[in-house]
Amino acid sequence: MKDFQGKVAVITGGASGLGRAMAERFAREGMSIVLADVEPSALARAEAEMKAAGAKVIGVRTDVSKAADVEALAQKTLAAFGAVHLVANNAGVAPLGNAWENSVADWEWTLGVNLWGVIHGVRVFTPIMLAQGGEAHIVNTASVSGLISPPGSAMYNVTKHAVVTLTETLYHDLALKQASIGCSVLCPAYVPTGIVDSERNRPAPLQNPTQEKTAEQQAREALLRKAVTSGKLSADDVAQKVFEAVRDRRFYILTHPRIKPSIQWRMEDILQERNPTNPMG
């Protein structure tokens, strides 16, 4: 996508963190912004602050795990701006736990936001883009955990691997149709965002009964929080890389080069049919 001025961007998880940074970056290019988020107070604050900075923006409360919410998001976007040219399916949550420890509620919540949210975004917005014609782009936020399999985060890994293959397949499907829609998959490592506190937005029906966390669980959460908060790249840095990928119609967005050896180890493990290497070892 070469011309951003006057175009329309929809960004889920847009009220904070990486989503907010992407919204602000694309707004600087003259795009109208639709912020979608499940957290009403953060959404209202982000909308007000971006408007005060001169952006053309609306906020739409959206639970991306629900098909009806994403469909309503699309209709509100079209009602407000008449078109959609960029969709960033970015909302995500990151609960931890050994592969056998997570409850059905944990799985339903994580799959709902991280995977179904992207599925709904692709399913709802791609036909709109195809029908309107012209340049457009879809960015799906996965993670480096969609390219490797770190221990202690089975649910997160499953959803992010699925987002990577969904986006790769979307790329091929669009190419076969000779569509003018580009797509990218974003695979960052640790970035200082609020994802470590995503439990604040877990729906009541998917809450677990209150129980004491094990020492292992507490230690794992502490390590994740430390890794995320000490990330070398900021959300703004990653948003800039996303902008460049959309501008250049580049598919893979790998923001942290130092993680590439772990990706290579996994690929070589598969090709050589050897047992998996711990990517965090």
N, C-alpha and C positions, 0 to 999 in steps of 0.2 A: 504494500500500500504506500503510494508516494504522496498522495494529497490527503491531509488530515483536516484541513480547515473546513469547518461547517459539517463535518461528519459526526456520527453518533456512536458512542461507546457504552456498552453495558458491562458492569463489573460486579461480580458477586463477591461476597465477603469484602465489600467496598468501603465499609465504614472505618476500618482500622488496618494497621499493619501493611502488608504487601498490597492488598487491594486498594487501600487509600493512597498509597504511593503511586500505583499505576494510574489511578484516577487523576491525581494531580499532574502526573507527567503528560498524559494525553490531553488534559485540559489546556496545558501550556501550548499545545499544538493547535488550539482552536477548536477542539472537539466539544460537542455537547455530551454531558456525562449523566448516565443513569447509575446511581449507587444502589445496589441491592444488598441487604444485610438482614439478619434475623434479630439483631439487637436494636430495639427502637431508640433508646437514648443515644447510643453511639452514632446511629444513622442520622438522627436529627442534628446532632452536633457537627458531624462531618458535612452534611448538606449546608448548614448555616455558615460554617467556616469557609467552605469553598465558594459559596455565593459571595461572601464578603470579600473574597480575594478576586472576584470578577468572573468566576466560571459560570457557565450556563449548566445547571445541574438540578436533578430531581432525585429524591430518595424514595425507594419503594421497599417496604418491609417484605422480605422474602425468605421462606424456609425452602432452600433449594432441594431438600429431600422430597418435597411434595410436588407432584406434577402440576397440580392446579395453581400453585403459587408461581411456578416458572412460566406457565402459560399466561397468567395474569400479568406477570412482569413484562412479557413481550407485548401484550396489548396496551399496557400503560406506556411503554416506550414508544410504540407507534402513535398512540394518541397524543403524546407530548411533542414528538419530534418527527414523526412521519416515516422513519426509516431506521435501520440499524446496520452499522458497518463494521463494528468491532465488538466481539463478545469475549470477555475474559472469565472463564469458569474457574473461579479462584477460591471459593469458600472451602474451608477444611478444618478438621479436628484431629487431635493426635493423642488418644489414650494409649497407655502402655500395657505390658503384661506378657508373660510367657504364652505360647500358642494355645495351651490347654486351659489357661486360667480365666480367660475373658468370658463374660456371661453372654447370653443371647441378646440382652439389651445393649451390651457394649458393641456387639457385632452389628446389630440393626442400626444403631446410631452412627457408627463409623461408615458403614456401607452407604447409609442414606445420604450423608453429607458429602463424603469424599468421592463416591462413585456415582450414585444416583443423581447427585447434583450436577455432575458433568454430563451424564447421559441425558438428563432433561434439557440441559443447556444446548447440547448438540441437536437433540431431537426437535426442539421447539424453534431454535433460531436459524438453523441451516436452511430449512425450506423458505423462510422469509428472505434470507439473503439470496438464495437462488432465484426466487420470483422477482425480486427488485432489480437484479442484474447489477453489473458494475463491480468494482473492487470491494472486497470485504475480507475479514480475517477473524479466525477463532484461535484464542490462546487457552489451552487447558493446563492448569497448574497441577503437575504431578510432584515429584521430588526426586532427589537422587535415590531415595528409597524405592523408586520405581525401576531402578536399574541395578540395584544391589539388594541384599536381604539382611539388614542388620538384626541381630538377636534382640528379643524383648519387645518387638513392635510388629507382631504378625498382622494385626488388623490393618495398621497403617500401610505396611508393605503390600498387602494384598490389594488394597484400593489403589495405591499409586502405580503398581505394576499394571493394573487394569486400565488406568487412565493413559498410560504410555501406549499400550497396544490399541486402545480405542482411538487415540489420536493418530497413530500410524495408519490404522485402517481407514480412518476418515480422510487422511491425506490421499491414499490410493483411490478411494471412491470418488473424491472430488476430481482427481487427475483424469480418471477414466471418463468423467462427464465433461472434461475440458472446462470446468468451472473457473471463474475468476476469483474464487475464494481461496485464500491461503490459510494455513493452520500451523500452529507451533505447539510444542509441548515444553513446559517449563520445569526443569529439574534442578532446583537449588539444593544446597546443603543447608547448614545452619544460618538463619537470618534472624536478627532480633525483632520478633513480632509477638503478638499476644497469643499465638497458638498454644503455648504451654499452659494457658489459662482457659482453654476452650471448654472445660467442664462447666463454666458459668452459663453456657448456652444450651446445655443438654436438656431436652424436653422432659417434663415431669414423668410421662408414661415410660420413659426409657432410663429412668434413674435406677441405680442399684440400691438394695437395702443398705443402710449405713453399717459399715463394718470396718474394723481396724485394718489399716494397710500393713503388710508385712515389712520387715526391715529391708528386704530385697527390693520391694516396690518403692519404698521411700527413697532408697539410695539411687534407684534408676531414675526416678522423677527428679531428684536433685541434680544428677548428672546431665539430664536433658535440659533442665532450666539453665544450668551453667553454660552448656554448649550453645544454646540458643541466644542467651543474653550476651555472650562474648563473641558472637559471630563477627567475622572481619568485614563482611559486606553489609551495608545497611539496606533497608527496604527500598530506599531511594536509588541505591546502586543497582539493585536487581530490576527495579522499574525501568531504569535507563536501558538495561540490556534487553528487556522485553520490547521497549520501543524500537530499538535498533533491529531486533529480529523481525518485527512486524514491517518496519520500513523496508528491510532487505528481503522480505519473504523467505526467512530462514526457519527451518523446522525445529531442530534441536537447540534448546537454550540451556547450556550447561554453565552455570555461573561461577562454579568453584573448581578451577582446574586441578587442584591438589587431590580431588576425589577420583580423578580419572584412573589412577592405578587400580583402585578397588573395583571399578567397572571392568577393567581389562582382566583382572584376576577371575571375575565371575565368568566372563566370556570364554576365557581359556579353560576354566574348569569344565564348562559345558562341552566345548569342542574336543577336549582331551578325555572327557568322560571320567573325570576324577572327582573326588568328594569336595563339597563346597568349602571354600576358604572363608574364614570369618573376616568380613570386610572391616571390622573395627579392631582386629587383632594386630 
